[in-house]
Amino acid sequence: MQQVTWQQFEQIELRVGTILKAEDFPEARRSSYKLEIDLGEFGIKKSSAQITHLYKPEELVGRQVLCVINFPPKQIANFFSEVLTCGFYLPTGEVVLAQPERKVPNGSRLA
């Protein structure tokens, strides 16, 4: 495992946002959803997330998630993912979303 300095870690903007919209993304190579996430003062951002095995689109709306907001946009098929929606891989490959334990203001930074 490569170590990073505290200064390097501080450069990553890990923020919480609320999913406003979730829809299927059939153009993606791997099964994914297109998400719109309200990140408070940082605006509404789009994200592609490979979370279709454990979540249905209607279950995602209103859920808060942890996002990296300062990566450059990444083009996936015909879509630009503006933030990385964070999660944890299970041994079977499914992704469990990283979420705050209770509701916090959108845009809040991970402490």
C-alpha positions in Angstrom: 0.0 0.0 0.0 1.4 3.4 -1.0 1.3 6.0 1.7 0.2 9.6 1.1 1.0 12.7 3.2 -1.6 14.5 5.2 -1.2 17.4 2.8 -1.9 15.2 -0.2 -5.1 13.8 1.5 -6.3 17.3 2.3 -6.3 18.1 -1.4 -9.1 15.5 -2.0 -12.5 17.2 -1.7 -14.8 14.5 -0.1 -18.2 16.1 0.2 -21.7 14.8 0.9 -24.6 15.3 -1.5 -28.2 14.2 -1.9 -29.3 12.1 -4.9 -32.0 14.0 -6.8 -32.3 11.8 -9.8 -31.2 8.2 -10.7 -31.8 6.6 -14.1 -30.5 3.6 -16.0 -27.4 4.1 -18.2 -27.6 1.5 -20.9 -24.8 3.0 -23.0 -22.2 2.3 -20.3 -20.1 -0.8 -20.7 -20.7 -1.9 -17.2 -24.2 -1.8 -15.6 -24.5 1.7 -14.2 -26.9 4.5 -13.2 -26.7 8.2 -14.2 -27.1 10.2 -11.0 -27.8 13.9 -10.3 -26.5 14.9 -6.9 -27.1 18.1 -5.0 -23.8 19.1 -3.4 -25.1 22.3 -1.8 -22.8 25.3 -2.5 -21.0 23.3 -5.2 -24.2 22.9 -7.2 -25.9 19.9 -8.8 -23.4 17.5 -10.3 -23.7 14.4 -12.5 -22.1 11.0 -11.7 -22.1 7.5 -13.2 -22.2 4.8 -10.6 -21.9 1.1 -10.9 -24.4 0.3 -8.1 -27.1 -1.5 -10.0 -26.7 -4.8 -8.2 -27.8 -3.6 -4.8 -29.9 -0.5 -5.5 -32.9 0.4 -7.6 -33.2 4.0 -9.0 -36.3 4.8 -7.0 -34.5 3.7 -3.8 -31.6 6.2 -4.4 -33.6 9.4 -4.7 -33.2 11.4 -1.4 -30.2 9.3 -0.2 -27.1 11.1 0.9 -23.8 9.9 -0.5 -20.1 10.7 -0.2 -18.5 12.1 -3.4 -15.1 13.2 -4.5 -15.8 16.6 -6.2 -12.4 17.7 -7.4 -11.5 15.0 -9.9 -11.6 16.1 -13.6 -14.8 15.1 -15.4 -14.6 11.6 -16.9 -16.4 10.7 -20.2 -18.3 7.4 -20.0 -20.0 6.7 -23.3 -22.0 9.8 -24.1 -22.1 11.1 -20.5 -19.6 13.2 -18.5 -19.3 12.1 -14.9 -18.4 15.2 -12.8 -18.0 13.6 -9.4 -17.0 10.2 -8.1 -19.7 8.6 -6.0 -17.9 6.6 -3.3 -18.6 3.1 -2.1 -17.1 -0.1 -0.9 -16.6 -3.3 -2.9 -18.0 -6.5 -1.5 -16.0 -9.7 -2.1 -18.6 -10.6 -4.8 -18.0 -7.3 -6.7 -21.1 -5.3 -5.7 -20.7 -1.8 -4.5 -22.2 -0.5 -1.2 -22.6 3.2 -1.1 -20.6 5.3 1.4 -23.1 7.4 3.3 -23.2 9.6 6.4 -24.8 7.9 9.5 -27.3 10.7 9.8 -28.4 13.6 7.6 -25.9 16.5 7.2 -26.0 19.6 5.1 -25.3 19.0 1.4 -21.7 20.0 0.6 -20.4 19.1 4.0 -16.8 18.0 4.0 -15.6 14.7 5.4 -13.8 15.4 8.7 
